[in-house]
Amino acid sequence: MSYTSERSRALFERALAVMVEGGSSPSRGPANYGAYPIFIARGEGAWVYDVDGNRYIDWMMAYGALPLGHAHPDVVAAVAEAAATGTLFAAATEIEVEVAEAIQRMVPSAERVRFANTGTEAAMAALRLARGYTGRPKFIKFEGHYHGWHDDFLINAHPHAPASLGHPRDPVRIAESSGLNRRALDDTIVVPWNDLAAVERAVGAHPGQVAAIVTEGVMANMGVIPPEPGYLPALEALARDRGILFVLDETVTGFRLAPGGCQELYGLRPDISTFGKALGAGLPVAAITGRAEIMDAFRWGGVLHYGTQNASRVGLAAARASLRVLAANGGAAFEQLRRTADALASGAREIFADAGTRAIVQQVGPMLQIMFTDRPAIHDYREFCAYVDRARFQRFALALFRHGVYMSPSAALHSVVSLAHTGAHVEATLDAMRKALGDG
Ligand SMILES: Cc1ncc(COP(=O)(O)O)c(C=O)c1O
């Protein structure tokens, strides 16, 4: 049977008449998917099924929110039970204590935990906390790092033409949206990542003004770009030395790279961390965690943080079930995730080498991304903007759809390995890649 996505096309036309851009986030629409997105009807394990009846091996996994895969039975049972006994009380519940304790066991820097719903909210709260605790207005963020869509962070967060970036010693601050609070452009200090001297200079240029250094641990919104060896511990030490809070955004890396996230992998002890995505196993659960003394500033009468939906019982039930699976057997799950990703990455590299295609695969644990480039490696945002052929990647990913593989068509995102992926899924994906390359 030949591939068709006519029902998706028809649904998109219907959606356009009622929803802005035909969807709920630009990344799910034509910005990434070409003419129209595929409408997914259901997911199971490593598979998703679309409205036309096609099935795909899913390497997107809800942007990393599904470490166990789709509809894991433990998560399904936990959600069903919570839904049947009351979804949300806006009152204290035992399960929040339990999930906070589970997080603390896995992430030693989480001396205190506060729940929110999304990575964006967690980042906003962490920044307010850092400003409130230090009494300083500015913070340092890195070129190409994405921390959600709030004004303070939506600066130099997307790929741009290299000529628009300015000199790396003084990057042009690029507001990614109309309507941003213009003060954000003054208070958000932007520096290149993987460059300690750049941070030294920025701190020196704003004495007594910098509340926090906020960083992703692995650059996960420019494909996958790992930190240079020793960079993150040195960054943390620099922050501590200058009395600046070190804020680690683990929205992508948390509960995916290791039981204790990227901070465990790289030996860090952040003052504040933020978590989202994988924490909720597909439901909107996020957390801000950190040193007790700092986190205590969140008290009523201190730094405010509210939320009707904070610590939803359904979300926390999913989180508890998922964290149990991830923490079992000394965290063996993380080793499995890494092995599956290794197999996919090395298989893909072989295919590109055999085909004479100039492409590399960058990987950290279960996160990997294919980059069409002449370079042997991509080390930072500017290299990504200058040397990665994003249009080629989009064509490749869209061709993969026709061969039953669902990878994000955005070169700036990455593939996500879940516990539901097996060697057979890897082999079938590699086969699809061979065919997609053959399609041109
Ligand atoms: C590193 C990072 N931080 C924060 C966010 C924002 O999370 P959310 O989409 O849940 O608001 C994202 C989302 O992709 C992210 O990649």
PDBQT file of the ligand as one rigid body, heavy atoms in Angstrom, charges set to zero:
ROOT
HETATM    1  C1  LIG A 501      16.182  23.241  27.804  1.00  0.00    +0.000 C 
HETATM    2  C2  LIG A 501      14.732  23.627  27.820  1.00  0.00    +0.000 A 
HETATM    3  N1  LIG A 501      14.278  24.392  28.811  1.00  0.00    +0.000 NA
HETATM    4  C3  LIG A 501      12.984  24.753  28.894  1.00  0.00    +0.000 A 
HETATM    5  C4  LIG A 501      12.080  24.357  27.929  1.00  0.00    +0.000 A 
HETATM    6  C5  LIG A 501      10.644  24.785  28.030  1.00  0.00    +0.000 C 
HETATM    7  O1  LIG A 501       9.862  23.718  28.426  1.00  0.00    +0.000 OA
HETATM    8  P1  LIG A 501       8.284  23.702  28.113  1.00  0.00    +0.000 P 
HETATM    9  O2  LIG A 501       8.133  23.509  26.646  1.00  0.00    +0.000 OA
HETATM   10  O3  LIG A 501       7.772  22.564  28.943  1.00  0.00    +0.000 OA
HETATM   11  O4  LIG A 501       7.729  25.008  28.575  1.00  0.00    +0.000 OA
HETATM   12  C6  LIG A 501      12.512  23.549  26.890  1.00  0.00    +0.000 A 
HETATM   13  C7  LIG A 501      11.548  23.076  25.858  1.00  0.00    +0.000 C 
HETATM   14  O5  LIG A 501      11.893  22.513  24.853  1.00  0.00    +0.000 OA
HETATM   15  C8  LIG A 501      13.866  23.191  26.818  1.00  0.00    +0.000 A 
HETATM   16  O6  LIG A 501      14.341  22.435  25.799  1.00  0.00    +0.000 OA
ENDROOT
TORSDOF 0
